[in-house]
Amino acid sequence: METVLLSIVLASGLCAVSSHAGRTYHYVNEWMTWTEAQSYCREHYTDLATIDNMEDVNSLSNLTHIGGHYVWIGLHRTDMYSWMWSLTDSSFYKHGEMEFRNWPTGESTNTSGPYCGLMGDDGLWSDPPCSAYYKAVCCDVRGSNVTYHLTSSSMSWTGAQSFCRAKYTDLVSVRNNAENEKVKELVPPGTGVWIGLFRDSWKWTDGSNSSFRFWYQGRPTNNARLLANG
């Protein structure tokens, strides 16, 4: 997306709005393509903005209301796909728990593309397209207490993610066999439910491993207020 669209760029810098990750975001009022914005931010600050959670989204949205335009962020598409959990808080996972998987053969069947994690009524996982419609299991995290909630309606994976973040904490992260069994109990017979695992090729330019995404429902789109490069 190498088009001059707007006049605002977000970068990790020394003023404006701070995040819990120790970043601050600087407001640059210049017209640039995404590539030009990346070069500018790396020269004058640290990089284009990385966003870790909804608190960052809300802070940056308030900041960009000053200009009332779209803004570039540091998310860009690569050729490398990897599996990540929707729930990004690293303190939620013990060592090795982010890597827990329960594929039927030990690994997913799809080696590329934007697929998402689905748990069947046998507790085994599959990876259909994220646009497919299924019910989902949300998790509500209150300190060390985690509860699970099955949605009443079917929706796409991104729709389920938005719903779970609005009503609870996020789509469920399955960290071990015991949790897999608990979530399995909620799966309606003969079908599957979305869990918080997703596979995509989007990366943050500063090298952050944050899996946070906040696309419009359905898929990545050019119409988001915070714009990624793809």
N, C-alpha and C positions, 0 to 999 in steps of 0.2 A: 504494500500500500504506500507507494512513493508519491504522495500527493500533498501539496500544501493545503491543509484544511482549516487551520486555526492559528491562534496567536498565543497559546499558552502551553508551557512545558513544565512538567513536574520533575524535580531532581532531588536526590538526597543532598542536603546542603546544611546551612547554618542558621536558618531563620524560618519564620512562618509557623508551621505546624509540626509537632513532634509525635513520634510513635513509641509504643512500648518496646520496640526492638532497638531503641537508641538512635533511630533515624530522625532527621528533620527534613521538611520538604520546602523547597524554594520555588517561588513563582516567577517565571521568566516570560515577559510579554514581548515575544518576537514570533514572526512567521517562520516555520521550519517544516521540512519533511521529517519523518521519523528518524532517518539516518543522520540528518543534520542535527536534530535534537539530541540524539545519543552522543555525537561528537562534542557538541557544546557542553552538555552536562558533565561529560567526563573531563573536559578541559577546565571547567570553572568550578565544579563541585565534585561529586563522586560518580553518579550515574543517573540514568532515568529511574523513576520511582519504582520500588518494589512494595507491594501491598500484601500484608500478612493476614488481615482479618477485617471484619465488618466495621470495627472501630476506626481503622485506617480509612476505609471507604467513606465513612461518614465525615471524618475530619477533612479529607481531601475534597469531598463534594462541597462542604461549607466553604473551603478556601476558593474553589474554582467558581463559586457563585459570583465572586467579584467581577469576573470577566464575562460570565454567562455563555462560555463557549465549550467546545470539546477540548480534551487534553490528551497528550501522549503519555503513556506509562511504559515501563521497561519490559513488558511481556512481548515476546516474539516467537514465531514458529520456527522450529528446526526440523532436521530429518531424523532425529532420535526420539523414539517413543519410550516412555517408562510408566510404570504403575505407581500411583500415589493415593493417599487417603485424603478425603475431603476435609476431615478434621485436622487442622494444621498444628495444634498446640503440642509441641514436643514433650512437654511435661506429662502428657496423658499416656505416653508410651514408655514402657521399660525397655531395656536393651533387647533388641531383636524383635520386638512386638510389631513394629511398623512393617516388617518383612513377612509376617505371618500370612500364609495363603492356604487355601483348601481346594485347589483345582483337582479334578478327577484323576489326572495323570501326572500331577506334580507341577504342571505349568499350564499357562493359558494356551488356547488354541490359536489365537490371533497374534501375529508378530508385529503388526503395525496397524495404524488407524486409530480413530477415536472411539474405543470401546469402553464399556463400563461393567462393573462387577454385579452379578446377579446370584443370589443364593437360592438353590432349589429346595424342595421339601425333604430331600435326603441330606441336606446340609452341605452338599457339594456346590462348588461355584462354577459359573460359566461367564462368558463375556460377549453378550449381544451388543448391537449398536446402541448408543446412548439415547437415540431417538425413539426406541421401542417403549411401549407403555406397560408398566407393571406397578403394583403397589410397592411401598418402600417401608423400611424400618428406620425410624429416627432414634437417636439417642439423646437423653437429657442428662448432662453431666453436672453434678453438684458436689464438688470436692472429690472424694473417693467413691461417692455413690453414683452409679450409672443405672438408669432405667431405660427400657426399650418400648417403642410405641409403633404399632403398625398403622399405616395410613389407611383411610377408608376408601380412597379413590386411587385409580391407576393414573400414572403420569410418566413423562419422560424422566430420565435421570437428572437433568438440570432442573426440571420442574420440581422433582422430589427434593433436590438439594435446597432450592429456595424455600420450599415449604418447611422442611425440617429446621432450617436456620431461623425462620420466622417464628415457629411454634416451640421449638426445643433448642438443642445446641447445634446439631448437625445430623447428616446421614450417619448411620452407625459405622463405627470402626470396629472390626473384629480382630482382637489382639491375640487370641489363643483358642485352643480347642474348647475350653469351658465356655467362653463367650459364644463360640460358634454354635454350641448346643443350645444355648439360651435363645439366640436369634432364630435358630431352626424351629423352635417350638411355635414361633409366630407365623411361619410360612404356610399359607393356605394350601391344602392338598392339591397336587397336580399342577402347581404353577411355581413361580419364583418371586423373590422380592429384591428390589434394589438395595445394595449396601453402598458404603461410601467410597469404594475403590473405583478409580477411573484411570484411563490410559490416554495420554495425549502427547503432543510434541511441543507444547508451549513451555518456554523457559524464561527466567528473569535474567536480564542482561548483566546484573552485578554478581551472578553466580549463586544467588540464594536458592536453597532447596525448598522454598515455600511452595506448597501445593494449592494455595488459596486461589480460587477463581470466582468471578462473580458475573458470568455471562447473562445476557437476557435469556429467558426461557427458550429452550430448543437447541441453541448452538451458538458458537461465537458469532458476533455480528459487528459490522462497522457502525452501528447506530448507538453503541454504548457511549455514555458520557465520558468515561475514561477509556481511551483508545489504545489497543494493542496493535502491534505491527504484524500483519499476516496477509 
